[in-house]
Amino acid sequence: MKPNIIIRKMEDNDLDKVISIENSCYPFPWTKRIFSDCIKANNICKICEINGNIIGYLIMYVAVAEAHILNVCVKKDMQGKGLGASLMDEAMENAVRLNADTAFLEVRVSNAKAIELYSLYDFVEVGQRPNYYPAENGREDAIVMAKHISPMVFNGI
C-alpha cells in the first residue's frame, strides 16, 4: 500500500533537500544549479512529500507534443514503496494535460529498477546513446525509451 503522499511544485527553498537525495542516489549527480535552472525555465519540477519530508522528485518538460522526463528519483530508504510510480503518474498526467502525444526518457543500461518501472508504464526501448553517462570506469550507455500517450487511456497503473 502506498503511503499518503503529497506531490507539489518544487521551490528554490527545496533544493538543499533535493540535492541531498540526488547526491545519495547517484554517483554523478545533478548540481543545485541544474535544478535551479529547471525551475527558472518553467519545467515541470515536482516534489514528493510524506509528512512534510521530501522523499523524491520529478523533472520534465513538454515541447512540441513531446514530454521529456529528465529526472525521477526517490530516496534510497523509500524505494520499493510505489513512490516512483506516484511520480510517474504525475509525469503522465502532466504530459496529457499539456497535450503531449509521446513521452521520452533516457536511463542507464545498468539501472534495472528504473527500467522495470518505466516498462510498467509501457515505455519501450527505441534506441541507445553510446557513452552517454559518466561512469566509474569511463562512460555508460543510455537506453532511450518512449511511450505513446493516449489521453483517453491513461489512468495510472
DSSP file (Angstrom, degrees, kcal/mol; ACC not computed):
  #  RESIDUE AA STRUCTURE BP1 BP2  ACC     N-H-->O    O-->H-N    N-H-->O    O-->H-N    TCO  KAPPA ALPHA  PHI   PSI    X-CA   Y-CA   Z-CA
    1    1 A M              0   0    0      0, 0.0     0, 0.0     0, 0.0     0, 0.0   0.000 360.0 360.0 360.0 133.3    0.0    0.0    0.0
    2    2 A K        -     0   0    0     80,-0.1    80,-0.1     1,-0.1     3,-0.1  -0.499 360.0-118.2 -72.1 139.0    1.3    3.5   -1.0
    3    3 A P        -     0   0    0      0, 0.0     2,-0.7     0, 0.0    -1,-0.1  -0.299  40.9 -86.0 -68.5 163.8    1.8    5.9    1.9
    4    4 A N        +     0   0    0      2,-0.0    47,-0.4    -2,-0.0     2,-0.3  -0.632  64.0 177.9 -72.9 112.2   -0.3    9.1    2.0
    5    5 A I        -     0   0    0     -2,-0.7     2,-0.4    45,-0.1    45,-0.2  -0.780  27.8-145.2-120.4 160.8    1.8   11.4   -0.1
    6    6 A I  E     -A   49   0A   0     43,-2.4    43,-3.2    -2,-0.3     2,-0.5  -0.992   9.0-162.9-121.6 131.9    1.7   15.0   -1.4
    7    7 A I  E     +A   48   0A   0     -2,-0.4     2,-0.3    41,-0.2    41,-0.2  -0.977  26.1 158.1-114.3 124.5    3.1   15.9   -4.8
    8    8 A R  E     -A   47   0A   0     39,-2.2    39,-3.3    -2,-0.5     2,-0.1  -0.847  45.9 -70.0-139.6 171.3    3.6   19.6   -5.2
    9    9 A K  E     -A   46   0A   0     -2,-0.3     2,-0.3    37,-0.2    37,-0.3  -0.398  51.3-117.4 -64.5 137.6    5.6   22.2   -7.2
   10   10 A M        -     0   0    0     35,-3.1     2,-0.3    48,-0.1    35,-0.1  -0.606  32.6-163.5 -76.7 136.2    9.3   22.3   -6.4
   11   11 A E    >   -     0   0    0     -2,-0.3     3,-2.0     1,-0.1     4,-0.4  -0.796  33.3-108.0-116.7 161.0   10.5   25.6   -5.0
   12   12 A D  G >  S+     0   0    0     -2,-0.3     3,-1.6     1,-0.3     4,-0.3   0.858 118.1  61.1 -55.3 -36.8   14.0   27.1   -4.7
   13   13 A N  G 3  S+     0   0    0      1,-0.3    -1,-0.3     2,-0.1     4,-0.2   0.555  97.6  60.3 -73.3  -3.8   13.9   26.5   -0.9
   14   14 A D  G X> S+     0   0    0     -3,-2.0     4,-2.2     1,-0.1     3,-0.6   0.589  79.9  90.7 -87.3 -13.6   13.5   22.8   -1.5
   15   15 A L  H <> S+     0   0    0     -3,-1.6     4,-3.0    -4,-0.4     5,-0.2   0.792  77.3  57.0 -64.9 -33.4   16.8   22.5   -3.4
   16   16 A D  H 3> S+     0   0    0     -4,-0.3     4,-1.8     2,-0.2    -1,-0.3   0.927 112.9  42.3 -62.5 -42.2   19.1   21.7   -0.5
   17   17 A K  H <> S+     0   0    0     -3,-0.6     4,-1.9    -4,-0.2    -2,-0.2   0.889 114.1  51.8 -69.8 -39.0   17.0   18.6    0.4
   18   18 A V  H  X S+     0   0    0     -4,-2.2     4,-2.9     1,-0.2    -2,-0.2   0.930 110.0  49.1 -61.4 -45.3   16.7   17.7   -3.3
   19   19 A I  H  X S+     0   0    0     -4,-3.0     4,-3.0     1,-0.2     5,-0.2   0.873 107.0  55.9 -63.3 -37.7   20.4   17.8   -3.7
   20   20 A S  H  X S+     0   0    0     -4,-1.8     4,-1.4    -5,-0.2    -1,-0.2   0.919 112.1  42.3 -60.5 -43.6   20.9   15.7   -0.6
   21   21 A I  H  X S+     0   0    0     -4,-1.9     4,-1.4     2,-0.2    -2,-0.2   0.941 114.4  51.3 -66.5 -47.6   18.7   13.0   -2.2
   22   22 A E  H  X S+     0   0    0     -4,-2.9     4,-1.9     1,-0.2     3,-0.5   0.914 110.5  48.8 -55.7 -46.6   20.3   13.4   -5.6
   23   23 A N  H  < S+     0   0    0     -4,-3.0    -1,-0.2     1,-0.2    -2,-0.2   0.826 111.7  49.2 -66.1 -31.8   23.8   13.0   -4.1
   24   24 A S  H  < S+     0   0    0     -4,-1.4    -1,-0.2    -5,-0.2    -2,-0.2   0.704 116.6  41.6 -80.5 -18.7   22.9    9.9   -2.1
   25   25 A C  H  < S+     0   0    0     -4,-1.4    -2,-0.2    -3,-0.5    -1,-0.2   0.710 111.8  48.7-101.0 -23.1   21.3    8.2   -5.1
   26   26 A Y     <  -     0   0    0     -4,-1.9    -1,-0.1    -5,-0.2     0, 0.0  -0.953  58.1-150.1-127.1 137.0   23.7    8.9   -8.0
   27   27 A P  S    S+     0   0    0      0, 0.0    -1,-0.1     0, 0.0   108,-0.1   0.747 106.4  34.0 -71.6 -21.7   27.4    8.6   -8.3
   28   28 A F  S    S-     0   0    0    106,-0.1    -5,-0.1    -6,-0.1    -6,-0.0  -0.658  92.9-174.1-130.4  75.0   27.3   11.5  -10.8
   29   29 A P        -     0   0    0      0, 0.0    -6,-0.1     0, 0.0     2,-0.1  -0.197  28.5-101.9 -75.9 159.5   24.5   13.8   -9.5
   30   30 A W        -     0   0    0      1,-0.1     2,-0.2     2,-0.0    -4,-0.1  -0.388  42.9-116.4 -65.2 155.0   23.0   16.9  -11.0
   31   31 A T     >  -     0   0    0      1,-0.1     4,-1.7    -2,-0.1     3,-0.2  -0.511  20.5-109.8 -91.0 164.3   24.1   20.1   -9.4
   32   32 A K  H  > S+     0   0    0      1,-0.2     4,-2.7     2,-0.2     5,-0.2   0.872 119.7  58.0 -58.7 -36.9   22.0   22.6   -7.5
   33   33 A R  H  > S+     0   0    0      2,-0.2     4,-2.9     1,-0.2    -1,-0.2   0.882 101.4  54.1 -64.2 -38.3   22.3   24.9  -10.4
   34   34 A I  H  > S+     0   0    0      2,-0.2     4,-2.0     1,-0.2    -1,-0.2   0.947 111.6  44.7 -61.3 -46.8   20.8   22.4  -12.8
   35   35 A F  H  X S+     0   0    0     -4,-1.7     4,-2.0     2,-0.2    -2,-0.2   0.928 113.6  50.4 -61.8 -44.2   17.8   22.0  -10.6
   36   36 A S  H  X S+     0   0    0     -4,-2.7     4,-2.6     1,-0.2    -2,-0.2   0.907 109.6  50.7 -59.9 -43.3   17.5   25.8  -10.2
   37   37 A D  H  X S+     0   0    0     -4,-2.9     4,-2.1     1,-0.2    -1,-0.2   0.870 107.2  54.2 -63.4 -36.7   17.8   26.3  -13.9
   38   38 A C  H  <>S+     0   0    0     -4,-2.0     5,-2.3     2,-0.2    -1,-0.2   0.904 110.1  46.7 -63.7 -41.1   15.0   23.8  -14.5
   39   39 A I  H ><5S+     0   0    0     -4,-2.0     3,-1.7     1,-0.2    -2,-0.2   0.940 112.8  49.1 -64.4 -46.6   12.7   25.8  -12.1
   40   40 A K  H 3<5S+     0   0    0     -4,-2.6    -2,-0.2     1,-0.3    -1,-0.2   0.822 107.0  56.0 -62.9 -31.7   13.6   29.1  -13.8
   41   41 A A  T 3<5S-     0   0    0     -4,-2.1    -1,-0.3    -5,-0.2    -2,-0.2   0.407 114.9-117.7 -81.1   3.3   12.9   27.6  -17.2
   42   42 A N  T < 5 +     0   0    0     -3,-1.7    -3,-0.2     1,-0.1    -2,-0.1   0.809  57.0 160.9  61.5  31.5    9.4   26.6  -16.0
   43   43 A N      < -     0   0    0     -5,-2.3     2,-1.0    -6,-0.2    18,-0.2  -0.316  57.3 -88.8 -66.9 165.9   10.0   22.9  -16.5
   44   44 A I  E     + B   0  60A   0     16,-3.0    16,-2.1   -35,-0.1     2,-0.5  -0.736  57.3 175.0 -80.3 108.0    7.6   20.7  -14.6
   45   45 A C  E     + B   0  59A   0     -2,-1.0   -35,-3.1    14,-0.2     2,-0.3  -0.965   4.4 177.6-122.1 112.2    9.5   20.3  -11.3
   46   46 A K  E     -AB   9  58A   0     12,-2.6    12,-2.1    -2,-0.5     2,-0.4  -0.878  19.4-149.8-123.5 149.6    7.7   18.4   -8.6
   47   47 A I  E     -AB   8  57A   0    -39,-3.3   -39,-2.2    -2,-0.3     2,-0.5  -0.907   8.2-148.4-113.2 141.7    8.4   17.3   -5.1
   48   48 A C  E     -AB   7  56A   0      8,-2.7     7,-3.0    -2,-0.4     8,-1.2  -0.968  25.1-176.7-110.0 123.3    7.0   14.1   -3.4
   49   49 A E  E     -AB   6  54A   0    -43,-3.2   -43,-2.4    -2,-0.5     2,-0.4  -0.907  22.0-167.6-123.3 147.4    6.5   14.5    0.3
   50   50 A I  E >  S- B   0  53A   0      3,-2.1     3,-2.2    -2,-0.3   -45,-0.1  -0.987  85.5 -16.1-128.4 123.1    5.4   12.3    3.2
   51   51 A N  T 3  S-     0   0    0     -2,-0.4     3,-0.1   -47,-0.4    -1,-0.1   0.866 129.8 -52.7  51.2  41.1    4.6   14.1    6.5
   52   52 A G  T 3  S+     0   0    0      1,-0.2     2,-0.5   -46,-0.0    -1,-0.3   0.448 112.5 121.5  78.8  -0.5    6.4   17.3    5.2
   53   53 A N  E <   -B   50   0A   0     -3,-2.2    -3,-2.1     2,-0.0     2,-0.4  -0.853  64.3-128.0 -99.8 126.7    9.6   15.3    4.4
   54   54 A I  E     +B   49   0A   0     -2,-0.5    -5,-0.2    -5,-0.2     3,-0.1  -0.585  37.3 162.9 -72.1 124.1   10.8   15.4    0.8
   55   55 A I  E     -     0   0A   0     -7,-3.0    20,-3.0    -2,-0.4     2,-0.3   0.424  59.5  -5.7-122.7  -4.1   11.4   11.9   -0.4
   56   56 A G  E     -BC  48  74A   0     -8,-1.2    -8,-2.7    18,-0.3     2,-0.3  -0.987  55.0-152.7-175.3 174.9   11.5   12.3   -4.1
   57   57 A Y  E     -BC  47  73A   0     16,-2.2    16,-2.2    -2,-0.3     2,-0.4  -0.985   6.7-146.1-160.0 164.3   11.2   14.5   -7.1
   58   58 A L  E     -BC  46  72A   0    -12,-2.1   -12,-2.6    -2,-0.3     2,-0.4  -0.998   8.6-172.5-137.5 135.5   10.4   14.7  -10.8
   59   59 A I  E     +BC  45  71A   0     12,-2.5    11,-2.3    -2,-0.4    12,-1.8  -0.996  25.5 137.4-128.8 126.6   11.8   17.0  -13.5
   60   60 A M  E     -BC  44  69A   0    -16,-2.1   -16,-3.0    -2,-0.4     2,-0.3  -0.973  29.2-154.7-155.3 166.6   10.3   17.0  -17.0
   61   61 A Y  E     - C   0  68A   0      7,-1.7     7,-3.3    -2,-0.3     2,-0.4  -0.976   8.7-144.4-142.8 159.6    9.3   19.4  -19.8
   62   62 A V  E     + C   0  67A   0     -2,-0.3     2,-0.3     5,-0.2     5,-0.2  -0.993  26.6 158.6-126.4 128.7    6.8   19.3  -22.7
   63   63 A A  E >   - C   0  66A   0      3,-2.5     3,-1.9    -2,-0.4    -2,-0.1  -0.985  65.2  -1.2-148.7 139.5    7.5   20.9  -26.0
   64   64 A V  T 3  S-     0   0    0     -2,-0.3     3,-0.1     1,-0.3    -1,-0.1   0.884 129.9 -53.2  48.0  49.7    6.1   20.3  -29.5
   65   65 A A  T 3  S+     0   0    0     33,-0.2    36,-2.8     1,-0.2    37,-1.3   0.643 115.7 113.8  65.0  17.7    3.8   17.5  -28.2
   66   66 A E  E <   -Cd  63 102A   0     -3,-1.9    -3,-2.5    34,-0.2     2,-0.5  -0.979  53.6-153.2-121.8 129.5    6.7   15.6  -26.7
   67   67 A A  E     -Cd  62 103A   0     35,-3.0    37,-2.8    -2,-0.5     2,-0.6  -0.846   9.3-162.3 -95.1 133.0    7.2   15.1  -22.9
   68   68 A H  E     -Cd  61 104A   0     -7,-3.3    -7,-1.7    -2,-0.5     2,-0.7  -0.945   5.4-155.4-120.4 110.0   10.8   14.6  -21.9
   69   69 A I  E     +Cd  60 105A   0     35,-2.8    37,-0.5    -2,-0.6    -9,-0.2  -0.762  18.7 173.1 -86.0 114.7   11.3   13.1  -18.4
   70   70 A L  E     +     0   0A   0    -11,-2.3     2,-0.3    -2,-0.7   -10,-0.2   0.801  60.3   6.3 -96.1 -33.9   14.7   14.3  -17.3
   71   71 A N  E     +C   59   0A   0    -12,-1.8   -12,-2.5     2,-0.0     2,-0.4  -0.923  50.1 173.2-158.7 125.4   14.9   13.0  -13.7
   72   72 A V  E     +C   58   0A   0     -2,-0.3     2,-0.3   -14,-0.2   -14,-0.2  -0.992  21.9 165.5-130.1 123.9   12.8   10.8  -11.4
   73   73 A C  E     -C   57   0A   0    -16,-2.2   -16,-2.2    -2,-0.4     2,-0.4  -1.000  20.3-171.8-146.9 141.1   14.3   10.0   -8.0
   74   74 A V  E     -C   56   0A   0     -2,-0.3   -18,-0.3   -18,-0.2     5,-0.1  -0.992  42.9 -94.8-128.9 137.7   13.2    8.6   -4.7
   75   75 A K    >>  -     0   0    0    -20,-3.0     3,-1.9    -2,-0.4     4,-0.6  -0.167  37.9-118.6 -47.8 140.9   15.3    8.4   -1.5
   76   76 A K  G >4 S+     0   0    0      1,-0.3     3,-1.1     2,-0.2    -1,-0.1   0.880 112.7  52.2 -54.7 -43.2   17.0    5.0   -1.3
   77   77 A D  G 34 S+     0   0    0      1,-0.2    -1,-0.3     3,-0.0    -2,-0.1   0.555 112.1  47.8 -75.1  -4.2   15.3    4.1    2.0
   78   78 A M  G X4 S+     0   0    0     -3,-1.9     3,-0.8   -23,-0.1     5,-0.4   0.378  85.2 115.3-112.0   0.3   11.9    4.9    0.5
   79   79 A Q  T <<  +     0   0    0     -3,-1.1    -3,-0.0    -4,-0.6    -4,-0.0  -0.346  65.7  37.1 -70.8 153.5   12.3    3.0   -2.8
   80   80 A G  T 3  S+     0   0    0     -2,-0.0    -1,-0.2     1,-0.0    -4,-0.0   0.595  88.6  99.1  83.5  12.3   10.1    0.0   -3.5
   81   81 A K  S <  S-     0   0    0     -3,-0.8    -2,-0.1   -79,-0.0    -1,-0.0   0.236 103.2 -97.0-113.9  11.5    7.0    1.5   -1.9
   82   82 A G  S  > S+     0   0    0    -80,-0.1     4,-1.6     3,-0.0   -80,-0.1   0.535  91.1 119.7  88.3   6.3    5.3    2.8   -5.0
   83   83 A L  H  > S+     0   0    0     -5,-0.4     4,-2.1     2,-0.2     5,-0.2   0.863  72.4  53.8 -76.1 -35.1    6.6    6.3   -4.8
   84   84 A G  H  > S+     0   0    0      1,-0.2     4,-2.3     2,-0.2    -1,-0.2   0.894 108.5  51.7 -61.8 -38.4    8.4    6.2   -8.1
   85   85 A A  H  > S+     0   0    0      2,-0.2     4,-2.7     1,-0.2    -2,-0.2   0.884 106.4  53.6 -65.1 -38.3    5.1    5.1   -9.6
   86   86 A S  H  X S+     0   0    0     -4,-1.6     4,-2.0     2,-0.2    -2,-0.2   0.910 110.3  47.0 -62.1 -41.1    3.4    8.1   -8.0
   87   87 A L  H  X S+     0   0    0     -4,-2.1     4,-2.3     2,-0.2    -2,-0.2   0.879 111.8  50.3 -68.1 -37.4    5.9   10.4   -9.6
   88   88 A M  H  X S+     0   0    0     -4,-2.3     4,-2.8     2,-0.2    -2,-0.2   0.889 107.8  53.4 -67.3 -38.1    5.4    8.6  -13.0
   89   89 A D  H  X S+     0   0    0     -4,-2.7     4,-2.7     2,-0.2    -2,-0.2   0.934 109.7  49.0 -57.5 -45.3    1.7    9.1  -12.6
   90   90 A E  H  X S+     0   0    0     -4,-2.0     4,-2.3     1,-0.2    -2,-0.2   0.908 110.7  50.4 -61.2 -42.9    2.3   12.8  -12.1
   91   91 A A  H  X S+     0   0    0     -4,-2.3     4,-2.4     1,-0.2    -2,-0.2   0.940 112.8  45.2 -60.8 -47.8    4.5   12.9  -15.1
   92   92 A M  H  X S+     0   0    0     -4,-2.8     4,-2.5     2,-0.2    -2,-0.2   0.885 111.3  52.6 -67.0 -38.2    2.0   11.2  -17.3
   93   93 A E  H  X S+     0   0    0     -4,-2.7     4,-2.5    -5,-0.2    -1,-0.2   0.906 112.0  46.3 -62.9 -41.1   -0.9   13.4  -16.0
   94   94 A N  H  X S+     0   0    0     -4,-2.3     4,-2.0     2,-0.2    -2,-0.2   0.891 110.5  53.1 -67.9 -39.1    1.1   16.5  -16.8
   95   95 A A  H  <>S+     0   0    0     -4,-2.4     5,-2.9     2,-0.2    -2,-0.2   0.928 112.3  44.6 -60.9 -45.1    2.0   15.1  -20.3
   96   96 A V  H ><5S+     0   0    0     -4,-2.5     3,-2.0     1,-0.2    -2,-0.2   0.938 111.8  52.6 -63.7 -46.9   -1.6   14.5  -21.1
   97   97 A R  H 3<5S+     0   0    0     -4,-2.5    -1,-0.2     1,-0.3    -2,-0.2   0.839 110.9  47.8 -58.4 -34.3   -2.7   17.9  -19.7
   98   98 A L  T 3<5S-     0   0    0     -4,-2.0    -1,-0.3    -5,-0.1   -33,-0.2   0.200 118.3-112.2 -95.4  15.3   -0.1   19.6  -21.9
   99   99 A N  T < 5 +     0   0    0     -3,-2.0     2,-0.2     1,-0.2    -3,-0.2   0.763  56.5 163.0  64.5  30.4   -1.2   17.7  -25.0
  100  100 A A      < -     0   0    0     -5,-2.9   -34,-0.2    -6,-0.2    -1,-0.2  -0.562  23.7-169.6 -73.6 143.8    1.9   15.6  -25.4
  101  101 A D  S    S+     0   0    0    -36,-2.8    48,-2.7     1,-0.3     2,-0.3   0.518  72.3  33.2-109.0  -9.6    1.4   12.6  -27.7
  102  102 A T  E     -dE  66 148A   0    -37,-1.3   -35,-3.0    46,-0.3     2,-0.4  -0.997  64.6-155.1-144.2 143.2    4.8   10.9  -26.9
  103  103 A A  E     -dE  67 147A   0     44,-2.6    44,-1.9    -2,-0.3     2,-0.3  -0.955  14.4-171.1-118.0 141.2    7.0   10.7  -23.8
  104  104 A F  E     +dE  68 146A   0    -37,-2.8   -35,-2.8    -2,-0.4     2,-0.3  -0.903   9.8 163.6-127.4 155.0   10.7   10.1  -23.9
  105  105 A L  E     -dE  69 145A   0     40,-1.8    40,-2.8    -2,-0.3     2,-0.4  -0.970  26.0-134.2-160.2 161.3   13.4    9.4  -21.3
  106  106 A E  E     - E   0 144A   0    -37,-0.5     2,-0.3    -2,-0.3    38,-0.2  -0.938  23.0-178.9-117.7 147.0   17.0    8.1  -21.0
  107  107 A V  E     - E   0 143A   0     36,-1.8    36,-3.2    -2,-0.4    -2,-0.0  -0.998  34.5-101.2-144.8 143.4   18.1    5.6  -18.5
  108  108 A R  E >   - E   0 142A   0     -2,-0.3     3,-1.6    34,-0.2    34,-0.2  -0.361  29.5-127.2 -60.1 141.1   21.4    4.0  -17.7
  109  109 A V  T 3  S+     0   0    0     32,-1.8    -1,-0.1     1,-0.3    33,-0.1   0.779 110.9  54.7 -60.7 -24.7   21.7    0.4  -19.1
  110  110 A S  T 3  S+     0   0    0     31,-0.3     2,-1.6     1,-0.1    -1,-0.3   0.515  81.2  94.9 -86.7  -5.1   22.6   -0.7  -15.5
  111  111 A N    <>  +     0   0    0     -3,-1.6     4,-2.3     1,-0.2     5,-0.2  -0.545  43.7 164.1 -91.7  75.0   19.6    0.8  -13.8
  112  112 A A  H  > S+     0   0    0     -2,-1.6     4,-2.4     1,-0.2    -1,-0.2   0.852  70.7  55.9 -62.1 -38.5   17.4   -2.3  -13.8
  113  113 A K  H  > S+     0   0    0     -3,-0.2     4,-2.2     2,-0.2    -1,-0.2   0.933 110.9  44.1 -60.6 -46.2   14.9   -0.9  -11.2
  114  114 A A  H  > S+     0   0    0      2,-0.2     4,-2.9     1,-0.2     5,-0.2   0.914 112.2  52.2 -66.4 -42.7   14.2    2.2  -13.3
  115  115 A I  H  X S+     0   0    0     -4,-2.3     4,-2.2     1,-0.2    -1,-0.2   0.905 109.7  50.3 -59.8 -41.2   13.9    0.2  -16.5
  116  116 A E  H  X S+     0   0    0     -4,-2.4     4,-1.6     2,-0.2    -1,-0.2   0.924 111.4  48.2 -62.6 -44.8   11.4   -2.1  -14.8
  117  117 A L  H  X S+     0   0    0     -4,-2.2     4,-0.8     1,-0.2     3,-0.4   0.943 112.3  47.8 -60.8 -48.5    9.3    0.9  -13.5
  118  118 A Y  H ><>S+     0   0    0     -4,-2.9     5,-2.2     1,-0.2     3,-0.8   0.866 107.5  56.7 -63.5 -35.3    9.3    2.5  -17.0
  119  119 A S  H ><5S+     0   0    0     -4,-2.2     3,-2.0     1,-0.2    -1,-0.2   0.856  98.4  60.9 -64.2 -34.4    8.3   -0.7  -18.6
  120  120 A L  H 3<5S+     0   0    0     -4,-1.6    -1,-0.2    -3,-0.4    -2,-0.2   0.781 103.4  51.9 -61.2 -25.5    5.2   -0.9  -16.3
  121  121 A Y  T <<5S-     0   0    0     -4,-0.8    -1,-0.3    -3,-0.8    -2,-0.2   0.171 125.0-105.7 -95.2  15.9    4.2    2.4  -17.9
  122  122 A D  T < 5 +     0   0    0     -3,-2.0     2,-0.3     1,-0.2    26,-0.3   0.714  66.1 154.9  66.7  22.9    4.6    0.8  -21.4
  123  123 A F      < -     0   0    0     -5,-2.2     2,-0.3    -6,-0.1    -1,-0.2  -0.643  23.5-165.9 -73.7 139.7    7.8    2.7  -22.2
  124  124 A V  E     -F  146   0A   0     22,-2.5    22,-2.3    -2,-0.3     2,-0.3  -0.929  27.5 -97.1-127.0 152.2    9.8    0.7  -24.8
  125  125 A E  E     +F  145   0A   0     -2,-0.3    20,-0.3    20,-0.2     3,-0.1  -0.509  39.8 169.2 -68.4 129.0   13.4    0.9  -25.9
  126  126 A V  E     -     0   0A   0     18,-3.2     2,-0.3     1,-0.4    19,-0.2   0.384  62.5 -33.8-119.2  -1.8   13.6    2.9  -29.1
  127  127 A G  E     -F  144   0A   0     17,-1.1    17,-2.9     2,-0.0    -1,-0.4  -0.972  55.9-107.6 169.9-178.7   17.4    3.3  -29.2
  128  128 A Q  E     -F  143   0A   0     -2,-0.3    15,-0.2    15,-0.3    13,-0.0  -0.974   9.9-145.2-135.4 151.9   20.6    3.7  -27.3
  129  129 A R  E >   -F  142   0A   0     13,-2.7    13,-2.2    -2,-0.3     3,-1.1  -0.932  28.4-137.3-114.7 103.9   23.0    6.6  -26.7
  130  130 A P  E 3  S-     0   0A   0      0, 0.0    11,-0.1     0, 0.0    10,-0.1  -0.329  81.0  -0.6 -62.8 139.5   26.6    5.2  -26.5
  131  131 A N  E 3  S+     0   0A   0      8,-0.1    10,-0.3     1,-0.1     4,-0.0   0.824  87.8 142.8  55.0  38.0   28.8    6.6  -23.8
  132  132 A Y  E <   +     0   0A   0     -3,-1.1     9,-0.2     8,-0.6    -1,-0.1   0.897  54.1  48.4 -77.9 -43.9   26.1    8.9  -22.6
  133  133 A Y  E    S-F  140   0A   0      7,-2.9     7,-2.9    -4,-0.2     2,-0.1  -0.756  85.1-113.6-103.3 144.5   26.6    8.9  -18.9
  134  134 A P  E     -F  139   0A   0      0, 0.0     2,-0.3     0, 0.0     5,-0.3  -0.477  41.7-175.9 -67.2 148.0   29.8    9.3  -16.9
  135  135 A A  E >   -F  138   0A   0      3,-2.4     3,-1.2    -2,-0.1     5,-0.0  -0.909  41.7 -96.7-141.3 167.1   30.8    6.1  -15.1
  136  136 A E  T 3  S+     0   0    0      1,-0.3     2,-0.3    -2,-0.3    -1,-0.1   0.887 123.6  31.1 -52.0 -43.6   33.4    4.9  -12.6
  137  137 A N  T 3  S-     0   0    0      2,-0.1     2,-0.6    -3,-0.0    -1,-0.3  -0.481 134.8 -61.8-117.5  60.4   35.5    3.5  -15.4
  138  138 A G  E <  S- F   0 135A   0     -3,-1.2    -3,-2.4    -2,-0.3     2,-0.3  -0.897  93.5 -19.4 110.7-117.8   34.7    5.8  -18.4
  139  139 A R  E     - F   0 134A   0     -2,-0.6     2,-0.4    -5,-0.3    -8,-0.1  -0.892  47.5-145.4-134.4 159.2   31.2    6.1  -19.8
  140  140 A E  E     - F   0 133A   0     -7,-2.9    -7,-2.9    -2,-0.3    -8,-0.6  -0.974  24.1-114.7-128.4 142.2   28.0    4.1  -19.7
  141  141 A D  E     -     0   0A   0     -2,-0.4   -32,-1.8   -10,-0.3     2,-0.4  -0.341  24.0-139.3 -70.9 153.2   25.4    3.8  -22.5
  142  142 A A  E     -EF 108 129A   0    -13,-2.2   -13,-2.7   -34,-0.2     2,-0.5  -0.913   6.4-137.9-110.2 142.4   21.8    5.1  -22.1
  143  143 A I  E     -EF 107 128A   0    -36,-3.2   -36,-1.8    -2,-0.4     2,-0.6  -0.876  16.9-144.0 -92.7 129.8   18.7    3.4  -23.2
  144  144 A V  E     -EF 106 127A   0    -17,-2.9   -18,-3.2    -2,-0.5   -17,-1.1  -0.858  22.3-172.1 -93.7 125.2   16.3    5.8  -24.9
  145  145 A M  E     -EF 105 125A   0    -40,-2.8   -40,-1.8    -2,-0.6     2,-0.3  -0.890   5.6-175.1-119.8 150.2   12.7    4.8  -24.1
  146  146 A A  E     -EF 104 124A   0    -22,-2.3   -22,-2.5    -2,-0.3     2,-0.3  -0.961   8.4-166.0-141.8 158.1    9.5    6.2  -25.5
  147  147 A K  E     -E  103   0A   0    -44,-1.9   -44,-2.6    -2,-0.3     2,-0.4  -0.986  22.6-128.2-145.7 132.5    5.8    5.8  -24.9
  148  148 A H  E     -E  102   0A   0     -2,-0.3     2,-0.5   -26,-0.3   -46,-0.3  -0.666  29.0-142.8 -76.1 135.3    2.8    6.8  -27.0
  149  149 A I        -     0   0    0    -48,-2.7     3,-0.1    -2,-0.4    -1,-0.0  -0.895  17.5-173.8-107.5 125.6    0.4    8.8  -24.8
  150  150 A S    >>  -     0   0    0     -2,-0.5     3,-1.8     1,-0.1     4,-1.7  -0.955  13.5-156.1-116.4 110.7   -3.3    8.4  -25.3
  151  151 A P  T 34 S+     0   0    0      0, 0.0    -1,-0.1     0, 0.0   -55,-0.0   0.776  93.3  54.9 -59.1 -26.8   -5.3   10.9  -23.1
  152  152 A M  T 34 S+     0   0    0      1,-0.2    -3,-0.0    -3,-0.1    -2,-0.0   0.671 112.9  41.7 -79.5 -16.1   -8.4    8.7  -23.1
  153  153 A V  T <4 S+     0   0    0     -3,-1.8     2,-0.2     2,-0.0    -1,-0.2   0.782  83.8 101.7-102.7 -32.1   -6.5    5.7  -21.8
  154  154 A F     <  +     0   0    0     -4,-1.7     3,-0.1     1,-0.1    -5,-0.0  -0.385  23.8 140.8 -70.0 123.9   -4.2    6.9  -19.1
  155  155 A N        -     0   0    0      1,-0.5    -1,-0.1    -2,-0.2   -66,-0.1   0.020  66.3-100.6-140.4  25.1   -5.4    6.2  -15.5
  156  156 A G              0   0    0      1,-0.2    -1,-0.5   -67,-0.1   -70,-0.1  -0.253 360.0 360.0  79.2-175.2   -2.1    5.3  -13.9
  157  157 A I              0   0    0    -72,-0.1    -1,-0.2    -3,-0.1   -72,-0.0   0.387 360.0 360.0-114.3 360.0   -1.1    1.7  -13.1
